[in-house]
Amino acid sequence: MSIAQSMFGELEQEMANTRKVLERVPMEKADWKPHHKSGTLAWLAGHCAIMPGWGAVTLNQKDLDIQGVDSAVPKFTTREQLLTHFDSELAKYRAAIKTATDEQMLESWTLHAGDHAIFTMPRVAVLRSMVMNHMIHHRAELVVYLRLLDVPIPGLYGPSADEK
């Protein structure tokens, strides 16, 4: 089994869980945030929606220069827009990982800003830390936002308190 194949099951599980959470986002409360230092509900949900695309970028490019790149989250106004974007980005990631070789997964990948290297890691480590773990972290924040807004939480690793 290749490295990419070994990651595919987890990718499918975590992305399905993320989609379940995004399906609950009440976009009519898009500007809500739990604290003045926090991002808005729409920004956080949008950040989760774009993250699968980072997997495709990691696999399809040798590096990424963020200098001068507009990395802002798109302004989603409906849940349908959010989910459509998530599904589209996930399709790109799935296509890229399905064809990834072990050699490709072990090649160094660099995130930099101009001449300054922010980090260099094997692609597999980038996919694990900067894509998967990063997305799980923000999905967990989004679940807290939903709880504070009294939105029923979907079960992710078994039933939630709202599904008992």
C-alpha positions in Angstrom: 0.0 0.0 0.0 1.3 3.4 -0.9 1.6 6.3 1.5 -1.2 8.1 -0.2 -3.4 5.0 -0.2 -2.8 4.7 3.6 -4.0 8.2 4.1 -7.1 8.0 2.0 -9.4 6.4 4.5 -8.6 9.0 7.2 -9.0 11.8 4.6 -12.5 10.5 3.7 -13.6 10.2 7.3 -12.3 13.6 8.4 -13.7 15.4 5.3 -17.1 13.8 5.8 -17.1 15.0 9.4 -16.1 18.5 8.3 -18.9 18.5 5.8 -21.4 17.4 8.5 -20.4 20.4 10.6 -20.5 22.8 7.6 -24.0 21.6 6.8 -25.1 23.0 10.2 -23.6 26.5 9.8 -26.4 29.1 10.2 -25.3 31.7 7.6 -27.9 34.1 8.8 -25.6 34.6 11.7 -22.5 35.0 9.5 -21.1 38.0 11.4 -21.4 36.4 14.8 -18.3 35.8 16.8 -17.8 34.6 20.4 -15.1 37.2 21.3 -13.9 40.4 19.8 -10.5 38.8 18.9 -12.2 35.8 17.2 -13.1 35.5 13.5 -16.7 35.6 12.4 -18.7 32.5 11.9 -18.7 33.0 8.2 -14.9 33.4 8.1 -14.3 30.3 10.2 -16.7 28.2 8.2 -15.1 29.5 5.0 -11.6 28.7 6.2 -12.7 25.1 6.8 -14.3 25.0 3.3 -11.1 26.1 1.5 -8.7 23.9 3.3 -9.1 20.7 1.2 -7.8 22.7 -1.7 -4.5 23.1 0.2 -4.0 19.4 -0.1 -4.2 19.6 -3.9 -1.8 22.6 -3.9 0.6 20.6 -1.8 0.5 17.7 -4.1 0.5 19.6 -7.4 3.1 22.2 -6.7 6.7 22.0 -5.4 6.2 25.0 -3.1 3.9 27.9 -2.4 5.0 31.6 -2.2 2.4 33.4 -0.1 4.0 36.8 -0.7 1.5 38.9 -2.6 -1.1 36.1 -2.6 -4.5 37.1 -1.5 -5.3 34.3 0.9 -8.5 35.8 2.1 -11.5 33.5 2.6 -14.1 34.0 -0.1 -17.3 35.8 1.0 -19.8 33.0 1.2 -23.4 34.2 1.8 -25.2 30.9 1.7 -24.6 27.5 3.1 -25.0 26.1 -0.4 -22.1 28.2 -1.6 -20.0 27.1 1.3 -20.7 23.4 0.7 -20.3 23.7 -3.1 -16.9 25.2 -2.6 -15.9 22.6 0.0 -17.0 19.8 -2.3 -15.1 21.3 -5.3 -11.9 21.7 -3.3 -12.2 18.2 -1.9 -12.6 16.8 -5.4 -9.3 18.4 -6.4 -7.6 16.9 -3.3 -9.0 13.4 -3.9 -7.8 13.5 -7.5 -4.3 14.6 -6.5 -3.9 12.1 -3.7 -5.2 9.2 -5.7 -2.3 9.5 -8.2 0.4 10.5 -5.7 3.4 8.3 -5.6 5.5 7.5 -2.5 8.4 9.5 -4.1 6.1 12.5 -4.5 4.8 12.2 -0.9 8.4 12.1 0.4 9.7 15.1 -1.6 10.3 18.3 0.3 7.7 21.0 -0.1 8.3 24.6 1.0 6.0 27.4 2.1 7.7 30.7 1.7 7.1 34.4 1.6 9.5 35.7 -1.1 13.0 34.7 -0.2 12.0 33.7 3.4 11.3 30.0 3.9 8.6 29.6 6.5 9.0 25.8 6.5 10.2 22.9 4.4 8.8 19.4 5.1 8.1 16.2 3.2 4.7 16.6 1.5 3.2 13.8 3.6 4.1 15.9 6.7 2.5 19.0 5.2 -0.7 17.0 4.4 -0.8 15.7 7.9 0.0 18.9 9.8 -0.9 21.9 7.7 -3.9 20.4 5.9 -5.5 17.6 8.0 -4.6 18.6 11.6 -5.1 22.3 10.8 -8.6 21.6 9.4 -9.5 19.4 12.4 -8.4 22.2 14.7 -10.6 24.8 13.0 -13.5 22.4 12.7 -13.4 21.9 16.4 -13.5 25.7 16.9 -16.5 25.8 14.5 -18.3 23.1 16.7 -17.8 25.4 19.7 -19.3 28.3 17.7 -22.3 26.1 16.8 -22.7 25.0 20.5 -22.7 28.7 21.6 -25.3 29.5 19.0 -27.4 26.5 20.2 -27.2 24.7 16.9 -27.4 20.9 17.3 -23.9 19.3 16.9 -23.6 16.3 14.5 -21.9 13.2 15.8 -18.3 13.0 14.5 -16.7 10.0 16.3 -20.0 8.6 17.6 -23.2 10.3 18.7 -23.1 13.8 20.0 -25.1 15.0 23.1 -27.7 16.3 20.6 -28.2 12.9 19.0 -28.7 10.7 22.2 
